[in-house]
Amino acid sequence: MNFIGTLCLLLVLTTFAGHFSTRLGIPSVIGQILVGILVGPAILNWVQPTQILSIFSDIGVVLLMFIGGLESDLTLLRRFFKPAIVVALSGVIMPVVLMGGAATAFHYSLFEATYIGVIFSATSVSISVAVLRDYHALDTSEGATILGAAVADDIMGVILLSIMISLMGTQGLNTAGSHTNLALILLEQLAFFGGTYLVVRWIAPYLMSLSERMLMNASVTIMSMVICLAMAWLSNAVGLSGAVGAFFAGIAVAHTPYREVVEAHTEPIGYAAFIPLFFVGIGLSMSFRYLGQSLWLIIVMTILACLSKLLGCGLGARLTGFGNHSSYVIGTGMISRGEMGMITVQIGLQSGLLSNATYSKMVLVIILATMIAPFMLKQSLRTGPKQQARQVAVKSDN
């Protein structure tokens, strides 16, 4: 029952934090992350990260990405597939070079520095999805490119991670004791994306139609959750983030006649408990233990964590025909590391690629960059010509 009290406390605090953040013009997710920092080990130490909180957080990110998929335009995603690949590639190379080079300057070994670069090559689009939803920008060319690039980025990150672990000669992604087989991982991921096409094209429409005929309350919503959770589990099983599978599940359900019903039922499920706890979980991971003794390292790495994605992904967008402002939006939308960075740094610790001290410092950098990202994305969306046009239209209607 202790968890029930903790859950009650966190929901009250995140609700008020989200409200006041929005009133102050700050993305609501920032308020929710700050709640985790405040009540967690970093400051008050009222709430400790636990397995059940982690489970709620995992479900939260899955539901958030599922909702993001529901609201995405598949036509736009197809149209901006090639730009997304270029953005992802440049957004992986730049952090590896800049972050790895900076780590070398701080006297890390070449191997450890390279792995630090790999950590920050990851992108967690979950927080960007939350901000894009607030500004109704998921179904724009920039939103589609960010989402597509995040998926491609995830695949490239898994490949780099597998290579690093193979070079180290230790077990990493595979905890059974055998070495990571990169070819097998790629084959499994190709099979996953082939299966995703089948789900979008035939399986999801059939299952959703079947659910409508079932004599069960909310059967359509239940079936959509089955599709969402199954695809999240499968994507995780092949070495990708569960968020990737959930996102494609959302796209699959969105292209059935039941999109509006599912969206209306899923948002309350997610935002009533699970999604806020995902953002709280990021704050609970914060620790100021190494802040004093490694202040310059943390400052420099945080700045580079933001700039490497902003410049790398922005350059990729510019090369594929986007204007300066759109490239800036795409760059800011790819800064957040969130759960993907956390997963990668955790694997590095477990595989012996990082020391405990380096692990704690990189976690702090990931959290700081993740907190900065929504501010930058919000600012880029607010100052854009499309947002200004919407504001003018609203004023003219009034």
Kinemage of the C-alpha trace (Angstrom):
@kinemage 1
@onewidth
@group {chain A} dominant
@subgroup {mainchain}
@vectorlist {calphas} color= white
{ca met a 1} P 0.000 0.000 0.000
{ca asn a 2} L 2.989 2.336 0.374
{ca phe a 3} L 3.151 2.629 -3.406
{ca ile a 4} L -0.474 3.815 -3.493
{ca gly a 5} L 0.435 6.740 -1.230
{ca thr a 6} L 3.513 7.511 -3.324
{ca leu a 7} L 1.457 7.390 -6.509
{ca cys a 8} L -1.118 9.753 -5.007
{ca leu a 9} L 1.587 12.215 -3.960
{ca leu a 10} L 3.298 12.172 -7.357
{ca leu a 11} L 0.047 12.644 -9.296
{ca val a 12} L -0.941 15.624 -7.134
{ca leu a 13} L 2.486 17.235 -7.493
{ca thr a 14} L 2.805 16.597 -11.239
{ca thr a 15} L -0.682 17.988 -11.872
{ca phe a 16} L 0.095 21.239 -10.076
{ca ala a 17} L 3.604 21.390 -11.538
{ca gly a 18} L 2.250 20.925 -15.065
{ca his a 19} L -0.402 23.589 -14.466
{ca phe a 20} L 1.994 26.227 -13.142
{ca ser a 21} L 4.614 25.381 -15.776
{ca thr a 22} L 2.074 25.991 -18.516
{ca arg a 23} L 0.982 29.237 -16.845
{ca leu a 24} L 4.608 30.383 -16.846
{ca gly a 25} L 5.058 29.423 -20.497
{ca ile a 26} L 7.263 26.440 -19.677
{ca pro a 27} L 6.615 22.988 -21.198
{ca ser a 28} L 4.603 20.978 -18.671
{ca val a 29} L 7.054 18.070 -18.915
{ca ile a 30} L 9.718 20.253 -17.302
{ca gly a 31} L 7.523 20.753 -14.250
{ca gln a 32} L 6.994 17.004 -13.999
{ca ile a 33} L 10.736 16.286 -14.276
{ca leu a 34} L 11.400 18.905 -11.571
{ca val a 35} L 8.940 17.089 -9.292
{ca gly a 36} L 11.084 13.967 -9.613
{ca ile a 37} L 14.244 15.944 -8.810
{ca leu a 38} L 12.574 17.635 -5.812
{ca val a 39} L 11.083 14.568 -4.121
{ca gly a 40} L 13.805 12.159 -5.242
{ca pro a 41} L 17.282 11.359 -3.894
{ca ala a 42} L 18.738 14.583 -5.350
{ca ile a 43} L 16.956 16.903 -2.846
{ca leu a 44} L 14.236 15.788 -0.396
{ca asn a 45} L 14.712 12.014 -0.754
{ca trp a 46} L 10.997 11.322 -0.127
{ca val a 47} L 10.665 8.946 -3.088
{ca gln a 48} L 13.199 6.341 -4.194
{ca pro a 49} L 13.307 4.814 -7.688
{ca thr a 50} L 11.662 1.400 -7.377
{ca gln a 51} L 10.827 -1.429 -9.734
{ca ile a 52} L 7.108 -0.631 -9.755
{ca leu a 53} L 7.789 3.040 -10.517
{ca ser a 54} L 10.049 1.886 -13.322
{ca ile a 55} L 7.241 -0.301 -14.699
{ca phe a 56} L 4.806 2.627 -14.619
{ca ser a 57} L 7.434 4.765 -16.352
{ca asp a 58} L 7.991 2.134 -19.070
{ca ile a 59} L 4.243 1.930 -19.722
{ca gly a 60} L 4.129 5.731 -19.790
{ca val a 61} L 6.682 6.085 -22.578
{ca val a 62} L 4.965 3.306 -24.554
{ca leu a 63} L 1.574 5.054 -24.278
{ca leu a 64} L 3.088 8.446 -25.110
{ca met a 65} L 4.642 7.113 -28.310
{ca phe a 66} L 1.465 5.191 -29.168
{ca ile a 67} L -0.507 8.451 -28.932
{ca gly a 68} L 2.188 10.114 -31.030
{ca gly a 69} L 1.705 7.448 -33.694
{ca leu a 70} L -2.067 7.922 -33.605
{ca glu a 71} L -1.631 11.618 -34.335
{ca ser a 72} L 1.029 11.220 -37.038
{ca asp a 73} L 0.430 11.473 -40.756
{ca leu a 74} L 1.744 8.343 -42.519
{ca thr a 75} L 1.797 10.174 -45.863
{ca leu a 76} L 4.134 12.785 -44.401
{ca leu a 77} L 6.331 10.102 -42.830
{ca arg a 78} L 6.705 8.394 -46.213
{ca arg a 79} L 7.374 11.693 -47.954
{ca phe a 80} L 10.126 12.688 -45.534
{ca phe a 81} L 11.703 9.249 -45.155
{ca lys a 82} L 14.901 10.127 -47.049
{ca pro a 83} L 15.474 13.429 -45.205
{ca ala a 84} L 14.906 11.566 -41.940
{ca ile a 85} L 17.696 9.098 -42.784
{ca val a 86} L 20.127 11.916 -43.594
{ca val a 87} L 19.161 13.784 -40.406
{ca ala a 88} L 19.644 10.636 -38.322
{ca leu a 89} L 23.027 9.837 -39.893
{ca ser a 90} L 24.438 13.329 -39.396
{ca gly a 91} L 22.876 13.406 -35.927
{ca val a 92} L 24.765 10.225 -34.992
{ca ile a 93} L 28.148 11.173 -36.464
{ca met a 94} L 28.356 14.647 -34.893
{ca pro a 95} L 27.860 13.539 -31.250
{ca val a 96} L 30.304 10.646 -31.622
{ca val a 97} L 32.965 13.037 -32.940
{ca leu a 98} L 32.311 16.025 -30.639
{ca met a 99} L 31.428 14.173 -27.432
{ca gly a 100} L 34.117 11.563 -27.969
{ca gly a 101} L 36.713 14.264 -28.684
{ca ala a 102} L 35.703 16.243 -25.600
{ca ala a 103} L 35.910 13.117 -23.429
{ca thr a 104} L 39.443 12.501 -24.743
{ca ala a 105} L 40.366 16.076 -23.786
{ca phe a 106} L 39.176 15.259 -20.249
{ca his a 107} L 41.671 12.354 -20.174
{ca tyr a 108} L 39.304 9.473 -20.817
{ca ser a 109} L 40.768 6.515 -22.713
{ca leu a 110} L 40.064 6.349 -26.422
{ca phe a 111} L 37.699 3.410 -26.001
{ca glu a 112} L 35.753 4.947 -23.118
{ca ala a 113} L 35.600 8.307 -24.925
{ca thr a 114} L 34.236 6.627 -28.044
{ca tyr a 115} L 31.553 4.900 -25.991
{ca ile a 116} L 30.580 8.234 -24.431
{ca gly a 117} L 30.113 9.514 -27.983
{ca val a 118} L 27.899 6.498 -28.724
{ca ile a 119} L 25.795 7.236 -25.620
{ca phe a 120} L 25.014 10.735 -26.884
{ca ser a 121} L 24.361 9.609 -30.448
{ca ala a 122} L 21.031 8.257 -29.143
{ca thr a 123} L 17.842 10.318 -29.379
{ca ser a 124} L 14.755 9.939 -27.211
{ca val a 125} L 11.894 11.528 -29.102
{ca ser a 126} L 9.322 10.885 -26.369
{ca ile a 127} L 9.705 14.312 -24.746
{ca ser a 128} L 9.778 16.009 -28.144
{ca val a 129} L 6.510 14.262 -28.993
{ca ala a 130} L 4.924 15.762 -25.871
{ca val a 131} L 6.022 19.288 -26.883
{ca leu a 132} L 5.070 18.783 -30.543
{ca arg a 133} L 1.599 17.682 -29.430
{ca asp a 134} L 1.202 20.832 -27.340
{ca tyr a 135} L 1.947 22.937 -30.410
{ca his a 136} L -0.017 20.753 -32.857
{ca ala a 137} L 3.153 20.142 -34.858
{ca leu a 138} L 3.239 16.340 -35.078
{ca asp a 139} L 1.608 16.390 -38.517
{ca thr a 140} L 4.042 18.917 -40.017
{ca ser a 141} L 7.040 18.259 -42.246
{ca glu a 142} L 9.362 18.990 -39.318
{ca gly a 143} L 7.414 16.703 -36.984
{ca ala a 144} L 7.424 13.862 -39.508
{ca thr a 145} L 11.169 14.243 -40.073
{ca ile a 146} L 11.897 14.249 -36.321
{ca leu a 147} L 9.841 11.095 -35.797
{ca gly a 148} L 11.340 9.288 -38.781
{ca ala a 149} L 14.887 10.333 -37.856
{ca ala a 150} L 14.386 9.158 -34.269
{ca val a 151} L 13.471 5.665 -35.488
{ca ala a 152} L 16.496 5.539 -37.835
{ca asp a 153} L 18.677 6.963 -35.048
{ca asp a 154} L 17.526 4.149 -32.768
{ca ile a 155} L 18.625 1.510 -35.278
{ca met a 156} L 22.021 3.167 -35.854
{ca gly a 157} L 22.526 3.450 -32.112
{ca val a 158} L 21.879 -0.266 -31.630
{ca ile a 159} L 24.406 -1.056 -34.381
{ca leu a 160} L 27.087 1.173 -32.810
{ca leu a 161} L 26.387 -0.284 -29.379
{ca ser a 162} L 26.689 -3.829 -30.712
{ca ile a 163} L 29.997 -3.019 -32.388
{ca met a 164} L 31.418 -1.489 -29.204
{ca ile a 165} L 30.400 -4.471 -27.081
{ca ser a 166} L 31.784 -6.901 -29.666
{ca leu a 167} L 35.118 -5.044 -29.717
{ca met a 168} L 35.227 -5.125 -25.923
{ca gly a 169} L 34.651 -8.881 -26.004
{ca thr a 170} L 32.092 -8.809 -23.170
{ca gln a 171} L 28.461 -9.682 -22.972
{ca gly a 172} L 26.184 -6.690 -23.325
{ca leu a 173} L 22.818 -6.806 -24.971
{ca asn a 174} L 22.854 -10.573 -24.639
{ca thr a 175} L 22.946 -11.520 -20.959
{ca ala a 176} L 22.981 -15.256 -21.655
{ca gly a 177} L 26.750 -15.263 -21.976
{ca ser a 178} L 27.212 -15.382 -25.761
{ca his a 179} L 28.718 -12.492 -27.687
{ca thr a 180} L 26.521 -10.018 -29.472
{ca asn a 181} L 25.911 -11.154 -33.044
{ca leu a 182} L 25.508 -7.970 -35.075
{ca ala a 183} L 24.301 -9.783 -38.203
{ca leu a 184} L 21.602 -11.585 -36.201
{ca ile a 185} L 20.463 -8.332 -34.579
{ca leu a 186} L 20.162 -6.631 -37.977
{ca leu a 187} L 18.274 -9.609 -39.382
{ca glu a 188} L 15.837 -9.549 -36.450
{ca gln a 189} L 15.279 -5.815 -36.881
{ca leu a 190} L 14.643 -6.226 -40.608
{ca ala a 191} L 12.111 -8.934 -39.778
{ca phe a 192} L 10.490 -6.589 -37.247
{ca phe a 193} L 10.050 -3.809 -39.813
{ca gly a 194} L 8.764 -6.298 -42.362
{ca gly a 195} L 6.232 -7.466 -39.793
{ca thr a 196} L 5.358 -3.830 -39.022
{ca tyr a 197} L 4.315 -3.344 -42.637
{ca leu a 198} L 2.022 -6.355 -42.361
{ca val a 199} L 0.532 -4.982 -39.138
{ca val a 200} L -0.169 -1.564 -40.658
{ca arg a 201} L -1.478 -2.962 -43.927
{ca trp a 202} L -3.581 -5.972 -42.853
{ca ile a 203} L -3.260 -7.274 -39.288
{ca ala a 204} L -4.283 -4.158 -37.354
{ca pro a 205} L -7.341 -3.392 -39.548
{ca tyr a 206} L -8.536 -7.009 -39.208
{ca leu a 207} L -8.027 -7.129 -35.426
{ca met a 208} L -9.709 -3.760 -34.880
{ca ser a 209} L -12.672 -4.814 -37.014
{ca leu a 210} L -12.884 -8.092 -35.110
{ca ser a 211} L -12.840 -6.282 -31.756
{ca glu a 212} L -15.872 -4.190 -32.723
{ca arg a 213} L -17.959 -7.362 -32.949
{ca met a 214} L -16.960 -8.587 -29.491
{ca leu a 215} L -19.561 -8.443 -26.712
{ca met a 216} L -17.233 -6.616 -24.336
{ca asn a 217} L -17.094 -3.038 -23.046
{ca ala a 218} L -14.263 -0.985 -24.587
{ca ser a 219} L -13.250 -3.950 -26.762
{ca val a 220} L -11.905 -1.637 -29.484
{ca thr a 221} L -9.672 0.194 -27.011
{ca ile a 222} L -8.529 -3.084 -25.447
{ca met a 223} L -7.532 -4.447 -28.849
{ca ser a 224} L -5.592 -1.275 -29.623
{ca met a 225} L -3.707 -1.721 -26.338
{ca val a 226} L -2.956 -5.344 -27.253
{ca ile a 227} L -1.471 -4.192 -30.566
{ca cys a 228} L 0.474 -1.408 -28.842
{ca leu a 229} L 1.967 -3.563 -26.088
{ca ala a 230} L 2.723 -6.483 -28.419
{ca met a 231} L 4.650 -4.292 -30.854
{ca ala a 232} L 6.474 -2.531 -28.009
{ca trp a 233} L 7.521 -5.927 -26.638
{ca leu a 234} L 8.630 -7.190 -30.044
{ca ser a 235} L 10.700 -4.086 -30.817
{ca asn a 236} L 12.402 -4.397 -27.440
{ca ala a 237} L 13.058 -8.086 -28.104
{ca val a 238} L 15.032 -7.257 -31.274
{ca gly a 239} L 17.164 -4.641 -29.525
{ca leu a 240} L 15.153 -1.515 -30.321
{ca ser a 241} L 13.369 0.738 -27.874
{ca gly a 242} L 9.832 -0.316 -26.996
{ca ala a 243} L 8.865 3.241 -27.929
{ca val a 244} L 9.586 2.426 -31.599
{ca gly a 245} L 7.113 -0.472 -31.657
{ca ala a 246} L 4.489 1.586 -29.809
{ca phe a 247} L 4.867 4.417 -32.310
{ca phe a 248} L 4.262 2.110 -35.282
{ca ala a 249} L 1.351 0.513 -33.439
{ca gly a 250} L -0.186 3.976 -33.181
{ca ile a 251} L 0.292 4.508 -36.906
{ca ala a 252} L -1.307 1.121 -37.627
{ca val a 253} L -4.389 1.863 -35.499
{ca ala a 254} L -4.607 5.408 -36.892
{ca his a 255} L -5.204 3.992 -40.363
{ca thr a 256} L -8.357 2.193 -39.316
{ca pro a 257} L -11.836 3.703 -38.835
{ca tyr a 258} L -11.352 3.550 -35.047
{ca arg a 259} L -8.674 6.217 -34.662
{ca glu a 260} L -10.830 8.839 -32.926
{ca val a 261} L -12.370 6.349 -30.493
{ca val a 262} L -8.998 4.907 -29.524
{ca glu a 263} L -7.405 8.334 -29.166
{ca ala a 264} L -10.256 9.582 -26.969
{ca his a 265} L -9.934 6.560 -24.684
{ca thr a 266} L -6.131 6.206 -24.640
{ca glu a 267} L -5.179 9.766 -23.699
{ca pro a 268} L -6.979 9.623 -20.311
{ca ile a 269} L -5.341 6.251 -19.583
{ca gly a 270} L -1.872 7.603 -20.341
{ca tyr a 271} L -2.053 11.089 -18.900
{ca ala a 272} L -3.975 10.089 -15.760
{ca ala a 273} L -1.034 8.147 -14.318
{ca phe a 274} L 1.560 6.529 -16.557
{ca ile a 275} L 2.940 9.392 -18.680
{ca pro a 276} L 3.518 11.785 -15.736
{ca leu a 277} L 5.451 9.034 -13.948
{ca phe a 278} L 7.687 8.611 -17.005
{ca phe a 279} L 8.799 12.230 -16.660
{ca val a 280} L 9.033 11.952 -12.861
{ca gly a 281} L 11.287 8.918 -13.350
{ca ile a 282} L 13.796 11.059 -15.263
{ca gly a 283} L 13.970 13.452 -12.318
{ca leu a 284} L 14.320 10.625 -9.793
{ca ser a 285} L 17.505 9.523 -11.584
{ca met a 286} L 19.161 12.889 -10.927
{ca ser a 287} L 22.134 12.955 -8.556
{ca phe a 288} L 24.353 15.887 -7.640
{ca arg a 289} L 27.034 13.630 -6.163
{ca tyr a 290} L 29.709 14.429 -8.764
{ca leu a 291} L 28.549 17.960 -9.600
{ca gly a 292} L 31.128 19.750 -7.465
{ca gln a 293} L 34.214 17.736 -8.346
{ca ser a 294} L 33.433 17.456 -12.079
{ca leu a 295} L 31.613 20.739 -12.697
{ca trp a 296} L 33.518 21.758 -15.823
{ca leu a 297} L 33.229 18.301 -17.353
{ca ile a 298} L 29.465 18.285 -16.793
{ca ile a 299} L 29.005 21.844 -18.125
{ca val a 300} L 31.066 21.232 -21.258
{ca met a 301} L 29.493 17.838 -21.971
{ca thr a 302} L 25.966 19.195 -21.461
{ca ile a 303} L 26.586 22.074 -23.877
{ca leu a 304} L 28.076 19.697 -26.439
{ca ala a 305} L 25.241 17.205 -25.933
{ca cys a 306} L 22.821 19.932 -27.037
{ca leu a 307} L 24.986 21.455 -29.768
{ca ser a 308} L 26.017 18.147 -31.349
{ca lys a 309} L 22.422 17.147 -32.101
{ca leu a 310} L 21.354 20.702 -32.962
{ca leu a 311} L 24.186 21.164 -35.441
{ca gly a 312} L 24.327 17.582 -36.722
{ca cys a 313} L 20.596 17.111 -37.301
{ca gly a 314} L 20.141 20.726 -38.373
{ca leu a 315} L 22.875 20.295 -40.981
{ca gly a 316} L 21.274 17.080 -42.212
{ca ala a 317} L 17.928 18.856 -42.557
{ca arg a 318} L 19.556 21.764 -44.402
{ca leu a 319} L 21.266 19.393 -46.835
{ca thr a 320} L 17.911 17.789 -47.704
{ca gly a 321} L 16.197 21.072 -48.595
{ca phe a 322} L 14.739 22.399 -45.352
{ca gly a 323} L 14.992 26.114 -44.632
{ca asn a 324} L 17.003 27.587 -41.774
{ca his a 325} L 14.108 27.738 -39.326
{ca ser a 326} L 12.803 24.249 -40.130
{ca ser a 327} L 16.342 22.887 -39.757
{ca tyr a 328} L 16.540 24.563 -36.339
{ca val a 329} L 13.224 22.996 -35.283
{ca ile a 330} L 14.408 19.547 -36.385
{ca gly a 331} L 17.739 20.019 -34.620
{ca thr a 332} L 16.102 21.021 -31.333
{ca gly a 333} L 13.596 18.172 -31.643
{ca met a 334} L 16.448 15.641 -31.695
{ca ile a 335} L 18.388 16.926 -28.656
{ca ser a 336} L 16.576 14.961 -25.943
{ca arg a 337} L 18.331 11.760 -24.845
{ca gly a 338} L 15.865 10.600 -22.168
{ca glu a 339} L 15.332 6.866 -21.824
{ca met a 340} L 17.478 5.961 -24.861
{ca gly a 341} L 20.537 7.631 -23.366
{ca met a 342} L 19.760 6.023 -20.000
{ca ile a 343} L 19.499 2.563 -21.558
{ca thr a 344} L 22.794 2.974 -23.434
{ca val a 345} L 24.723 4.261 -20.411
{ca gln a 346} L 23.269 1.451 -18.263
{ca ile a 347} L 24.444 -1.166 -20.768
{ca gly a 348} L 27.876 0.447 -20.750
{ca leu a 349} L 28.101 0.104 -16.981
{ca gln a 350} L 26.909 -3.514 -16.982
{ca ser a 351} L 29.310 -4.441 -19.799
{ca gly a 352} L 32.354 -2.878 -18.154
{ca leu a 353} L 32.641 -0.147 -20.792
{ca leu a 354} L 32.170 2.621 -18.182
{ca ser a 355} L 33.280 3.048 -14.576
{ca asn a 356} L 30.760 3.825 -11.824
{ca ala a 357} L 32.004 7.427 -11.574
{ca thr a 358} L 31.735 7.981 -15.341
{ca tyr a 359} L 28.286 6.398 -15.340
{ca ser a 360} L 26.988 8.827 -12.694
{ca lys a 361} L 28.428 11.861 -14.505
{ca met a 362} L 26.958 10.830 -17.862
{ca val a 363} L 23.540 10.215 -16.274
{ca leu a 364} L 23.624 13.787 -14.949
{ca val a 365} L 24.576 15.142 -18.385
{ca ile a 366} L 21.766 13.132 -20.022
{ca ile a 367} L 19.193 14.507 -17.574
{ca leu a 368} L 20.406 18.103 -17.979
{ca ala a 369} L 20.326 17.867 -21.783
{ca thr a 370} L 16.891 16.239 -21.606
{ca met a 371} L 15.612 19.128 -19.467
{ca ile a 372} L 17.066 21.774 -21.792
{ca ala a 373} L 15.654 20.162 -24.962
{ca pro a 374} L 11.940 21.024 -24.426
{ca phe a 375} L 12.802 24.692 -23.808
{ca met a 376} L 14.731 24.904 -27.067
{ca leu a 377} L 12.069 23.040 -29.053
{ca lys a 378} L 9.298 25.205 -27.607
{ca gln a 379} L 11.213 28.377 -28.457
{ca ser a 380} L 11.810 27.202 -32.029
{ca leu a 381} L 8.132 26.347 -32.511
{ca arg a 382} L 6.886 29.616 -31.008
{ca thr a 383} L 9.050 31.784 -33.257
{ca gly a 384} L 8.345 29.895 -36.464
{ca pro a 385} L 6.372 31.372 -39.368
{ca lys a 386} L 3.709 28.629 -39.103
{ca gln a 387} L 3.113 29.395 -35.427
{ca gln a 388} L 2.967 33.127 -36.174
{ca ala a 389} L 0.472 32.475 -38.952
{ca arg a 390} L -1.708 30.476 -36.542
{ca gln a 391} L -1.569 33.313 -34.012
{ca val a 392} L -2.580 35.845 -36.682
{ca ala a 393} L -5.443 33.572 -37.770
{ca val a 394} L -6.685 33.287 -34.180
{ca lys a 395} L -6.589 37.061 -33.725
{ca ser a 396} L -8.461 37.626 -36.993
{ca asp a 397} L -11.139 35.118 -35.953
{ca asn a 398} L -11.624 36.984 -32.699
